[in-house]
Amino acid sequence: MNTLIFRTVAPLLVSIMLVMSLFVLLRGHNEPGGGFIGGLIAAAGFALLGMAFGPKSARAMVRVPPIGIAATGLLVSALAGVAALPFGLPFLTGLWPKGLPISSPMVFDIGVYLVVVGSISAIAFALEEGANF
């Protein structure tokens, strides 16, 4: 599976997958999609890098540890939920501040996206390190 053609095409495919994952993330606020499926698409792209170049090289290409990405996403999602508390509203109540193009549900979706990308990528890299490709 680790052929010259695969290693040549993989970065292009991953680029397309990452752009598509961002499209699905941003579209999911009003239409089907969102943070979860967008994160799965991005994580599949990172797993493809691992299959093409090996998990150590793929981790170096990603540059940020996958667990760090997941932890950041968890923090972002929690902050989106806590944002309503100072206004006397329940946890995870949606807020749409005037004059800002982003809402707390969108921030929550971005956090979910990061959690899914980080956790699934960490699992994929761990599985690839244990497998003999």
N, CA, C and O atoms as a GROMACS GRO file, in nm:
protein
  532
    1MET      N    1   0.083  -0.120   0.000
    1MET     CA    2   0.000   0.000   0.000
    1MET      C    3   0.086   0.125   0.000
    1MET      O    4   0.041   0.231  -0.044
    2ASN      N    5   0.207   0.116   0.048
    2ASN     CA    6   0.294   0.232   0.058
    2ASN      C    7   0.372   0.249  -0.072
    2ASN      O    8   0.494   0.227  -0.075
    3THR      N    9   0.304   0.287  -0.180
    3THR     CA   10   0.366   0.302  -0.310
    3THR      C   11   0.404   0.447  -0.336
    3THR      O   12   0.361   0.537  -0.265
    4LEU      N   13   0.483   0.467  -0.437
    4LEU     CA   14   0.524   0.602  -0.475
    4LEU      C   15   0.403   0.686  -0.516
    4LEU      O   16   0.396   0.805  -0.483
    5ILE      N   17   0.311   0.626  -0.587
    5ILE     CA   18   0.191   0.699  -0.630
    5ILE      C   19   0.110   0.742  -0.508
    5ILE      O   20   0.063   0.856  -0.501
    6PHE      N   21   0.092   0.652  -0.412
    6PHE     CA   22   0.016   0.683  -0.292
    6PHE      C   23   0.082   0.796  -0.213
    6PHE      O   24   0.015   0.888  -0.167
    7ARG      N   25   0.214   0.789  -0.197
    7ARG     CA   26   0.286   0.894  -0.123
    7ARG      C   27   0.283   1.027  -0.197
    7ARG      O   28   0.289   1.133  -0.134
    8THR      N   29   0.273   1.023  -0.327
    8THR     CA   30   0.267   1.146  -0.405
    8THR      C   31   0.129   1.210  -0.399
    8THR      O   32   0.119   1.333  -0.390
    9VAL      N   33   0.025   1.131  -0.403
    9VAL     CA   34  -0.111   1.182  -0.407
    9VAL      C   35  -0.166   1.213  -0.267
    9VAL      O   36  -0.255   1.297  -0.254
   10ALA      N   37  -0.115   1.147  -0.165
   10ALA     CA   38  -0.169   1.162  -0.029
   10ALA      C   39  -0.173   1.308   0.019
   10ALA      O   40  -0.277   1.349   0.072
   11PRO      N   41  -0.067   1.388   0.004
   11PRO     CA   42  -0.077   1.526   0.052
   11PRO      C   43  -0.186   1.607  -0.018
   11PRO      O   44  -0.252   1.690   0.045
   12LEU      N   45  -0.207   1.583  -0.146
   12LEU     CA   46  -0.314   1.652  -0.218
   12LEU      C   47  -0.450   1.609  -0.164
   12LEU      O   48  -0.537   1.693  -0.140
   13LEU      N   49  -0.469   1.478  -0.145
   13LEU     CA   50  -0.595   1.428  -0.090
   13LEU      C   51  -0.621   1.484   0.050
   13LEU      O   52  -0.733   1.521   0.082
   14VAL      N   53  -0.517   1.489   0.131
   14VAL     CA   54  -0.532   1.540   0.268
   14VAL      C   55  -0.570   1.688   0.264
   14VAL      O   56  -0.655   1.731   0.342
   15SER      N   57  -0.510   1.764   0.176
   15SER     CA   58  -0.546   1.906   0.163
   15SER      C   59  -0.693   1.922   0.128
   15SER      O   60  -0.764   2.004   0.186
   16ILE      N   61  -0.738   1.844   0.032
   16ILE     CA   62  -0.879   1.849  -0.007
   16ILE      C   63  -0.969   1.808   0.109
   16ILE      O   64  -1.073   1.870   0.133
   17MET      N   65  -0.929   1.704   0.181
   17MET     CA   66  -1.010   1.657   0.295
   17MET      C   67  -1.017   1.762   0.405
   17MET      O   68  -1.123   1.779   0.466
   18LEU      N   69  -0.908   1.833   0.432
   18LEU     CA   70  -0.909   1.936   0.536
   18LEU      C   71  -0.998   2.054   0.498
   18LEU      O   72  -1.070   2.107   0.582
   19VAL      N   73  -0.991   2.094   0.372
   19VAL     CA   74  -1.079   2.203   0.326
   19VAL      C   75  -1.225   2.158   0.333
   19VAL      O   76  -1.312   2.234   0.376
   20MET      N   77  -1.251   2.036   0.292
   20MET     CA   78  -1.388   1.983   0.298
   20MET      C   79  -1.437   1.974   0.442
   20MET      O   80  -1.553   2.002   0.471
   21SER      N   81  -1.348   1.935   0.533
   21SER     CA   82  -1.389   1.925   0.674
   21SER      C   83  -1.426   2.062   0.730
   21SER      O   84  -1.520   2.073   0.808
   22LEU      N   85  -1.352   2.166   0.691
   22LEU     CA   86  -1.387   2.301   0.736
   22LEU      C   87  -1.520   2.346   0.675
   22LEU      O   88  -1.599   2.413   0.742
   23PHE      N   89  -1.544   2.311   0.550
   23PHE     CA   90  -1.671   2.343   0.486
   23PHE      C   91  -1.787   2.277   0.561
   23PHE      O   92  -1.888   2.341   0.588
   24VAL      N   93  -1.771   2.149   0.593
   24VAL     CA   94  -1.876   2.076   0.664
   24VAL      C   95  -1.895   2.134   0.804
   24VAL      O   96  -2.008   2.144   0.852
   25LEU      N   97  -1.786   2.172   0.870
   25LEU     CA   98  -1.796   2.234   1.003
   25LEU      C   99  -1.876   2.362   0.996
   25LEU      O  100  -1.970   2.380   1.074
   26LEU      N  101  -1.842   2.451   0.906
   26LEU     CA  102  -1.908   2.582   0.899
   26LEU      C  103  -2.050   2.573   0.845
   26LEU      O  104  -2.135   2.654   0.883
   27ARG      N  105  -2.077   2.478   0.761
   27ARG     CA  106  -2.211   2.461   0.705
   27ARG      C  107  -2.306   2.398   0.807
   27ARG      O  108  -2.427   2.417   0.800
   28GLY      N  109  -2.250   2.323   0.901
   28GLY     CA  110  -2.332   2.247   0.995
   28GLY      C  111  -2.414   2.330   1.091
   28GLY      O  112  -2.501   2.278   1.160
   29HIS      N  113  -2.387   2.459   1.096
   29HIS     CA  114  -2.466   2.544   1.186
   29HIS      C  115  -2.610   2.556   1.136
   29HIS      O  116  -2.702   2.564   1.217
   30ASN      N  117  -2.629   2.559   1.006
   30ASN     CA  118  -2.763   2.576   0.950
   30ASN      C  119  -2.811   2.458   0.868
   30ASN      O  120  -2.931   2.448   0.839
   31GLU      N  121  -2.723   2.369   0.830
   31GLU     CA  122  -2.758   2.254   0.746
   31GLU      C  123  -2.690   2.130   0.803
   31GLU      O  124  -2.614   2.141   0.900
   32PRO      N  125  -2.715   2.013   0.746
   32PRO     CA  126  -2.650   1.892   0.797
   32PRO      C  127  -2.497   1.905   0.792
   32PRO      O  128  -2.441   1.960   0.698
   33GLY      N  129  -2.435   1.854   0.894
   33GLY     CA  130  -2.290   1.863   0.907
   33GLY      C  131  -2.259   1.909   1.048
   33GLY      O  132  -2.339   1.888   1.139
   34GLY      N  133  -2.147   1.970   1.067
   34GLY     CA  134  -2.111   2.023   1.198
   34GLY      C  135  -1.975   1.974   1.242
   34GLY      O  136  -1.898   1.918   1.165
   35GLY      N  137  -1.949   1.998   1.370
   35GLY     CA  138  -1.818   1.969   1.425
   35GLY      C  139  -1.780   1.822   1.425
   35GLY      O  140  -1.664   1.788   1.401
   36PHE      N  141  -1.875   1.736   1.452
   36PHE     CA  142  -1.841   1.594   1.463
   36PHE      C  143  -1.801   1.536   1.328
   36PHE      O  144  -1.693   1.478   1.316
   37ILE      N  145  -1.884   1.551   1.229
   37ILE     CA  146  -1.853   1.490   1.099
   37ILE      C  147  -1.736   1.562   1.033
   37ILE      O  148  -1.656   1.499   0.965
   38GLY      N  149  -1.726   1.693   1.052
   38GLY     CA  150  -1.610   1.766   0.999
   38GLY      C  151  -1.481   1.717   1.063
   38GLY      O  152  -1.380   1.703   0.995
   39GLY      N  153  -1.485   1.692   1.193
   39GLY     CA  154  -1.368   1.639   1.262
   39GLY      C  155  -1.331   1.499   1.215
   39GLY      O  156  -1.213   1.466   1.206
   40LEU      N  157  -1.431   1.418   1.186
   40LEU     CA  158  -1.402   1.284   1.134
   40LEU      C  159  -1.334   1.290   0.997
   40LEU      O  160  -1.244   1.211   0.968
   41ILE      N  161  -1.378   1.383   0.913
   41ILE     CA  162  -1.316   1.396   0.781
   41ILE      C  163  -1.170   1.439   0.796
   41ILE      O  164  -1.083   1.384   0.728
   42ALA      N  165  -1.143   1.537   0.883
   42ALA     CA  166  -1.005   1.583   0.905
   42ALA      C  167  -0.919   1.472   0.964
   42ALA      O  168  -0.805   1.453   0.922
   43ALA      N  169  -0.972   1.398   1.061
   43ALA     CA  170  -0.896   1.289   1.123
   43ALA      C  171  -0.867   1.179   1.021
   43ALA      O  172  -0.761   1.117   1.026
   44ALA      N  173  -0.961   1.154   0.931
   44ALA     CA  174  -0.936   1.056   0.826
   44ALA      C  175  -0.822   1.102   0.736
   44ALA      O  176  -0.743   1.020   0.689
   45GLY      N  177  -0.814   1.231   0.712
   45GLY     CA  178  -0.702   1.284   0.635
   45GLY      C  179  -0.569   1.263   0.705
   45GLY      O  180  -0.470   1.226   0.641
   46PHE      N  181  -0.566   1.286   0.836
   46PHE     CA  182  -0.442   1.265   0.911
   46PHE      C  183  -0.406   1.116   0.915
   46PHE      O  184  -0.288   1.080   0.909
   47ALA      N  185  -0.507   1.030   0.924
   47ALA     CA  186  -0.480   0.886   0.920
   47ALA      C  187  -0.424   0.847   0.784
   47ALA      O  188  -0.338   0.759   0.775
   48LEU      N  189  -0.472   0.910   0.679
   48LEU     CA  190  -0.419   0.884   0.545
   48LEU      C  191  -0.271   0.923   0.536
   48LEU      O  192  -0.190   0.853   0.475
   49LEU      N  193  -0.236   1.036   0.599
   49LEU     CA  194  -0.094   1.074   0.605
   49LEU      C  195  -0.012   0.967   0.676
   49LEU      O  196   0.098   0.934   0.634
   50GLY      N  197  -0.067   0.913   0.785
   50GLY     CA  198   0.002   0.809   0.860
   50GLY      C  199   0.023   0.684   0.777
   50GLY      O  200   0.127   0.619   0.786
   51MET      N  201  -0.076   0.650   0.695
   51MET     CA  202  -0.062   0.532   0.610
   51MET      C  203   0.040   0.555   0.499
   51MET      O  204   0.112   0.463   0.460
   52ALA      N  205   0.046   0.677   0.448
   52ALA     CA  206   0.136   0.706   0.337
   52ALA      C  207   0.281   0.722   0.381
   52ALA      O  208   0.372   0.673   0.314
   53PHE      N  209   0.303   0.790   0.493
   53PHE     CA  210   0.439   0.824   0.533
   53PHE      C  211   0.485   0.760   0.663
   53PHE      O  212   0.601   0.774   0.702
   54GLY      N  213   0.395   0.690   0.731
   54GLY     CA  214   0.427   0.632   0.861
   54GLY      C  215   0.383   0.726   0.972
   54GLY      O  216   0.379   0.848   0.952
   55PRO      N  217   0.349   0.671   1.088
   55PRO     CA  218   0.293   0.753   1.195
   55PRO      C  219   0.390   0.858   1.249
   55PRO      O  220   0.346   0.967   1.286
   56LYS      N  221   0.519   0.828   1.255
   56LYS     CA  222   0.614   0.927   1.308
   56LYS      C  223   0.623   1.048   1.215
   56LYS      O  224   0.622   1.161   1.262
   57SER      N  225   0.631   1.025   1.087
   57SER     CA  226   0.636   1.136   0.991
   57SER      C  227   0.504   1.213   0.990
   57SER      O  228   0.504   1.335   0.979
   58ALA      N  229   0.392   1.142   1.002
   58ALA     CA  230   0.262   1.209   1.003
   58ALA      C  231   0.247   1.296   1.127
   58ALA      O  232   0.195   1.407   1.118
   59ARG      N  233   0.293   1.247   1.242
   59ARG     CA  234   0.289   1.330   1.364
   59ARG      C  235   0.372   1.456   1.344
   59ARG      O  236   0.332   1.564   1.388
   60ALA      N  237   0.487   1.444   1.279
   60ALA     CA  238   0.571   1.562   1.254
   60ALA      C  239   0.503   1.658   1.157
   60ALA      O  240   0.517   1.780   1.172
   61MET      N  241   0.428   1.606   1.060
   61MET     CA  242   0.358   1.691   0.964
   61MET      C  243   0.244   1.767   1.030
   61MET      O  244   0.217   1.882   0.997
   62VAL      N  245   0.177   1.702   1.125
   62VAL     CA  246   0.065   1.766   1.194
   62VAL      C  247   0.118   1.876   1.286
   62VAL      O  248   0.050   1.977   1.306
   63ARG      N  249   0.236   1.858   1.343
   63ARG     CA  250   0.309   1.955   1.425
   63ARG      C  251   0.255   1.975   1.565
   63ARG      O  252   0.332   2.011   1.654
   64VAL      N  253   0.128   1.952   1.589
   64VAL     CA  254   0.069   1.966   1.722
   64VAL      C  255   0.028   1.827   1.769
   64VAL      O  256  -0.034   1.752   1.693
   65PRO      N  257   0.063   1.791   1.893
   65PRO     CA  258   0.021   1.658   1.940
   65PRO      C  259  -0.132   1.644   1.936
   65PRO      O  260  -0.203   1.734   1.978
   66PRO      N  261  -0.182   1.532   1.884
   66PRO     CA  262  -0.327   1.515   1.874
   66PRO      C  263  -0.400   1.530   2.008
   66PRO      O  264  -0.511   1.582   2.011
   67ILE      N  265  -0.339   1.485   2.116
   67ILE     CA  266  -0.405   1.499   2.246
   67ILE      C  267  -0.415   1.647   2.284
   67ILE      O  268  -0.511   1.688   2.350
   68GLY      N  269  -0.318   1.727   2.244
   68GLY     CA  270  -0.324   1.871   2.267
   68GLY      C  271  -0.438   1.936   2.190
   68GLY      O  272  -0.504   2.026   2.241
   69ILE      N  273  -0.460   1.888   2.068
   69ILE     CA  274  -0.573   1.938   1.988
   69ILE      C  275  -0.704   1.904   2.058
   69ILE      O  276  -0.793   1.989   2.068
   70ALA      N  277  -0.716   1.780   2.105
   70ALA     CA  278  -0.839   1.737   2.173
   70ALA      C  279  -0.861   1.817   2.303
   70ALA      O  280  -0.974   1.856   2.332
   71ALA      N  281  -0.755   1.840   2.378
   71ALA     CA  282  -0.768   1.916   2.504
   71ALA      C  283  -0.810   2.060   2.476
   71ALA      O  284  -0.892   2.116   2.549
   72THR      N  285  -0.754   2.119   2.372
   72THR     CA  286  -0.793   2.256   2.335
   72THR      C  287  -0.941   2.260   2.296
   72THR      O  288  -1.013   2.352   2.334
   73GLY      N  289  -0.985   2.161   2.220
   73GLY     CA  290  -1.125   2.155   2.182
   73GLY      C  291  -1.218   2.140   2.300
   73GLY      O  292  -1.326   2.199   2.304
   74LEU      N  293  -1.176   2.060   2.397
   74LEU     CA  294  -1.258   2.043   2.517
   74LEU      C  295  -1.269   2.175   2.593
   74LEU      O  296  -1.376   2.209   2.644
   75LEU      N  297  -1.159   2.248   2.601
   75LEU     CA  298  -1.161   2.378   2.668
   75LEU      C  299  -1.250   2.477   2.593
   75LEU      O  300  -1.327   2.550   2.655
   76VAL      N  301  -1.241   2.480   2.461
   76VAL     CA  302  -1.324   2.570   2.380
   76VAL      C  303  -1.472   2.537   2.398
   76VAL      O  304  -1.554   2.628   2.414
   77SER      N  305  -1.506   2.410   2.395
   77SER     CA  306  -1.647   2.369   2.413
   77SER      C  307  -1.698   2.406   2.551
   77SER      O  308  -1.812   2.453   2.566
   78ALA      N  309  -1.615   2.385   2.653
   78ALA     CA  310  -1.657   2.420   2.789
   78ALA      C  311  -1.677   2.571   2.803
   78ALA      O  312  -1.772   2.616   2.868
   79LEU      N  313  -1.587   2.649   2.743
   79LEU     CA  314  -1.602   2.795   2.749
   79LEU      C  315  -1.728   2.842   2.678
   79LEU      O  316  -1.792   2.937   2.721
   80ALA      N  317  -1.764   2.775   2.569
   80ALA     CA  318  -1.887   2.810   2.499
   80ALA      C  319  -2.009   2.783   2.587
   80ALA      O  320  -2.106   2.858   2.583
   81GLY      N  321  -2.003   2.678   2.665
   81GLY     CA  322  -2.114   2.646   2.755
   81GLY      C  323  -2.121   2.740   2.874
   81GLY      O  324  -2.230   2.778   2.918
   82VAL      N  325  -2.006   2.778   2.926
   82VAL     CA  326  -2.000   2.864   3.045
   82VAL      C  327  -2.033   3.009   3.010
   82VAL      O  328  -2.069   3.086   3.099
   83ALA      N  329  -2.023   3.047   2.883
   83ALA     CA  330  -2.044   3.186   2.843
   83ALA      C  331  -2.182   3.238   2.881
   83ALA      O  332  -2.198   3.359   2.902
   84ALA      N  333  -2.281   3.152   2.892
   84ALA     CA  334  -2.416   3.195   2.925
   84ALA      C  335  -2.436   3.219   3.075
   84ALA      O  336  -2.528   3.292   3.113
   85LEU      N  337  -2.353   3.161   3.158
   85LEU     CA  338  -2.372   3.170   3.304
   85LEU      C  339  -2.368   3.313   3.358
   85LEU      O  340  -2.451   3.345   3.444
   86PRO      N  341  -2.277   3.401   3.314
   86PRO     CA  342  -2.279   3.538   3.368
   86PRO      C  343  -2.407   3.615   3.339
   86PRO      O  344  -2.437   3.713   3.408
   87PHE      N  345  -2.483   3.573   3.239
   87PHE     CA  346  -2.609   3.638   3.205
   87PHE      C  347  -2.729   3.576   3.277
   87PHE      O  348  -2.843   3.612   3.249
   88GLY      N  349  -2.702   3.484   3.369
   88GLY     CA  350  -2.808   3.418   3.443
   88GLY      C  351  -2.882   3.313   3.362
   88GLY      O  352  -2.994   3.274   3.397
   89LEU      N  353  -2.822   3.266   3.256
   89LEU     CA  354  -2.883   3.165   3.170
   89LEU      C  355  -2.823   3.029   3.200
   89LEU      O  356  -2.712   3.022   3.251
   90PRO      N  357  -2.894   2.920   3.170
   90PRO     CA  358  -2.840   2.786   3.193
   90PRO      C  359  -2.716   2.757   3.108
   90PRO      O  360  -2.694   2.820   3.004
   91PHE      N  361  -2.638   2.660   3.155
   91PHE     CA  362  -2.520   2.614   3.084
   91PHE      C  363  -2.556   2.572   2.942
   91PHE      O  364  -2.659   2.507   2.922
   92LEU      N  365  -2.476   2.608   2.844
   92LEU     CA  366  -2.492   2.578   2.702
   92LEU      C  367  -2.610   2.648   2.636
   92LEU      O  368  -2.657   2.603   2.531
   93THR      N  369  -2.659   2.756   2.695
   93THR     CA  370  -2.762   2.835   2.628
   93THR      C  371  -2.694   2.913   2.515
   93THR      O  372  -2.589   2.973   2.535
   94GLY      N  373  -2.755   2.914   2.398
   94GLY     CA  374  -2.696   2.982   2.284
   94GLY      C  375  -2.699   3.133   2.300
   94GLY      O  376  -2.799   3.191   2.342
   95LEU      N  377  -2.588   3.196   2.265
   95LEU     CA  378  -2.576   3.342   2.267
   95LEU      C  379  -2.535   3.390   2.129
   95LEU      O  380  -2.446   3.332   2.067
   96TRP      N  381  -2.600   3.495   2.082
   96TRP     CA  382  -2.567   3.555   1.954
   96TRP      C  383  -2.538   3.703   1.977
   96TRP      O  384  -2.628   3.786   1.967
   97PRO      N  385  -2.412   3.735   2.010
   97PRO     CA  386  -2.379   3.876   2.039
   97PRO      C  387  -2.399   3.966   1.917
   97PRO      O  388  -2.364   3.928   1.805
   98LYS      N  389  -2.455   4.085   1.941
   98LYS     CA  390  -2.477   4.179   1.831
   98LYS      C  391  -2.343   4.233   1.784
   98LYS      O  392  -2.255   4.267   1.864
   99GLY      N  393  -2.329   4.240   1.654
   99GLY     CA  394  -2.207   4.293   1.594
   99GLY      C  395  -2.097   4.192   1.574
   99GLY      O  396  -1.994   4.224   1.515
  100LEU      N  397  -2.115   4.069   1.623
  100LEU     CA  398  -2.014   3.965   1.604
  100LEU      C  399  -2.070   3.858   1.510
  100LEU      O  400  -2.187   3.820   1.522
  101PRO      N  401  -1.989   3.809   1.418
  101PRO     CA  402  -2.040   3.710   1.322
  101PRO      C  403  -2.037   3.566   1.373
  101PRO      O  404  -2.056   3.473   1.295
  102ILE      N  405  -2.014   3.546   1.502
  102ILE     CA  406  -2.005   3.410   1.556
  102ILE      C  407  -2.092   3.399   1.681
  102ILE      O  408  -2.108   3.496   1.755
  103SER      N  409  -2.147   3.282   1.702
  103SER     CA  410  -2.234   3.259   1.818
  103SER      C  411  -2.173   3.151   1.906
  103SER      O  412  -2.079   3.082   1.867
  104SER      N  413  -2.229   3.138   2.026
  104SER     CA  414  -2.176   3.035   2.116
  104SER      C  415  -2.201   2.893   2.063
  104SER      O  416  -2.118   2.806   2.087
  105PRO      N  417  -2.313   2.864   1.993
  105PRO     CA  418  -2.324   2.730   1.934
  105PRO      C  419  -2.214   2.701   1.831
  105PRO      O  420  -2.168   2.588   1.820
  106MET      N  421  -2.173   2.804   1.755
  106MET     CA  422  -2.066   2.783   1.658
  106MET      C  423  -1.933   2.759   1.730
  106MET      O  424  -1.854   2.676   1.686
  107VAL      N  425  -1.908   2.830   1.839
  107VAL     CA  426  -1.786   2.808   1.916
  107VAL      C  427  -1.787   2.667   1.974
  107VAL      O  428  -1.683   2.600   1.975
  108PHE      N  429  -1.902   2.621   2.021
  108PHE     CA  430  -1.915   2.485   2.071
  108PHE      C  431  -1.884   2.384   1.961
  108PHE      O  432  -1.814   2.285   1.984
  109ASP      N  433  -1.936   2.408   1.841
  109ASP     CA  434  -1.911   2.319   1.727
  109ASP      C  435  -1.762   2.314   1.692
  109ASP      O  436  -1.710   2.207   1.659
  110ILE      N  437  -1.695   2.426   1.699
  110ILE     CA  438  -1.551   2.430   1.673
  110ILE      C  439  -1.478   2.348   1.778
  110ILE      O  440  -1.383   2.276   1.745
  111GLY      N  441  -1.521   2.357   1.903
  111GLY     CA  442  -1.461   2.276   2.008
  111GLY      C  443  -1.482   2.127   1.984
  111GLY      O  444  -1.390   2.048   2.003
  112VAL      N  445  -1.602   2.089   1.943
  112VAL     CA  446  -1.630   1.948   1.912
  112VAL      C  447  -1.541   1.903   1.797
  112VAL      O  448  -1.487   1.792   1.800
  113TYR      N  449  -1.528   1.986   1.696
  113TYR     CA  450  -1.441   1.956   1.581
  113TYR      C  451  -1.299   1.924   1.628
  113TYR      O  452  -1.241   1.824   1.587
  114LEU      N  453  -1.244   2.009   1.715
  114LEU     CA  454  -1.108   1.989   1.763
  114LEU      C  455  -1.096   1.863   1.850
  114LEU      O  456  -0.996   1.791   1.840
  115VAL      N  457  -1.196   1.836   1.932
  115VAL     CA  458  -1.194   1.715   2.016
  115VAL      C  459  -1.192   1.591   1.926
  115VAL      O  460  -1.115   1.498   1.950
  116VAL      N  461  -1.276   1.589   1.825
  116VAL     CA  462  -1.285   1.472   1.738
  116VAL      C  463  -1.156   1.457   1.656
  116VAL      O  464  -1.103   1.346   1.645
  117VAL      N  465  -1.104   1.566   1.600
  117VAL     CA  466  -0.980   1.559   1.523
  117VAL      C  467  -0.868   1.504   1.611
  117VAL      O  468  -0.796   1.413   1.571
  118GLY      N  469  -0.853   1.561   1.730
  118GLY     CA  470  -0.744   1.520   1.818
  118GLY      C  471  -0.756   1.377   1.866
  118GLY      O  472  -0.659   1.302   1.861
  119SER      N  473  -0.873   1.338   1.913
  119SER     CA  474  -0.887   1.205   1.970
  119SER      C  475  -0.881   1.096   1.863
  119SER      O  476  -0.815   0.994   1.884
  120ILE      N  477  -0.948   1.115   1.751
  120ILE     CA  478  -0.946   1.013   1.646
  120ILE      C  479  -0.807   1.005   1.582
  120ILE      O  480  -0.762   0.896   1.547
  121SER      N  481  -0.740   1.117   1.566
  121SER     CA  482  -0.604   1.115   1.511
  121SER      C  483  -0.509   1.041   1.605
  121SER      O  484  -0.425   0.963   1.561
  122ALA      N  485  -0.522   1.066   1.735
  122ALA     CA  486  -0.437   0.996   1.832
  122ALA      C  487  -0.460   0.846   1.825
  122ALA      O  488  -0.366   0.767   1.830
  123ILE      N  489  -0.586   0.806   1.814
  123ILE     CA  490  -0.617   0.663   1.803
  123ILE      C  491  -0.561   0.606   1.673
  123ILE      O  492  -0.502   0.498   1.673
  124ALA      N  493  -0.579   0.678   1.562
  124ALA     CA  494  -0.530   0.629   1.433
  124ALA      C  495  -0.378   0.615   1.434
  124ALA      O  496  -0.325   0.515   1.386
  125PHE      N  497  -0.308   0.714   1.488
  125PHE     CA  498  -0.162   0.707   1.492
  125PHE      C  499  -0.116   0.592   1.582
  125PHE      O  500  -0.019   0.522   1.549
  126ALA      N  501  -0.184   0.572   1.693
  126ALA     CA  502  -0.148   0.461   1.782
  126ALA      C  503  -0.169   0.326   1.714
  126ALA      O  504  -0.086   0.236   1.728
  127LEU      N  505  -0.278   0.313   1.641
  127LEU     CA  506  -0.303   0.189   1.569
  127LEU      C  507  -0.202   0.168   1.457
  127LEU      O  508  -0.157   0.056   1.433
  128GLU      N  509  -0.165   0.277   1.388
  128GLU     CA  510  -0.067   0.264   1.281
  128GLU      C  511   0.071   0.229   1.334
  128GLU      O  512   0.147   0.159   1.268
  129GLU      N  513   0.105   0.279   1.454
  129GLU     CA  514   0.234   0.246   1.514
  129GLU      C  515   0.240   0.098   1.551
  129GLU      O  516   0.347   0.037   1.548
  130GLY      N  517   0.126   0.041   1.586
  130GLY     CA  518   0.123  -0.100   1.622
  130GLY      C  519   0.114  -0.192   1.502
  130GLY      O  520   0.148  -0.310   1.512
  131ALA      N  521   0.069  -0.140   1.389
  131ALA     CA  522   0.054  -0.221   1.268
  131ALA      C  523   0.183  -0.218   1.187
  131ALA      O  524   0.265  -0.128   1.201
  132ASN      N  525   0.199  -0.317   1.105
  132ASN     CA  526   0.316  -0.324   1.016
  132ASN      C  527   0.272  -0.293   0.874
  132ASN      O  528   0.228  -0.382   0.802
  133PHE      N  529   0.285  -0.167   0.835
  133PHE     CA  530   0.248  -0.129   0.698
  133PHE      C  531   0.368  -0.145   0.608
  133PHE      O  532   0.358  -0.118   0.488
   0.00000   0.00000   0.00000
